[in-house]
């Protein structure tokens, strides 16, 4: 799992998380890149930025759920997330 303290702080303040699992983009031994994004706005500009990247060795719903729980566990304060938008066929 890759994320800075600043990124985790932004993630804990976000009300919506956007989750994506990209398959076959990582080298052998791994299977997917699982990322969590939020929208960040500065003045009139808004961009979606990845805050957490996780390299996974398999694609299973329970593994993805475990990643989301692990992210919640390492946040310095309880997350404000109210909605998780997923880009997967079978939303977890």
Secondary structure, DSSP 8 states (H G I E B T S, - for coil): -B--HHHHHHHHH-SEEEEEEEET-S-TT--EEEEEEEEEEETTEEEEEEEEEEEESS--HHHHHHHHHHHHHHSSS-----EEEEESSS--
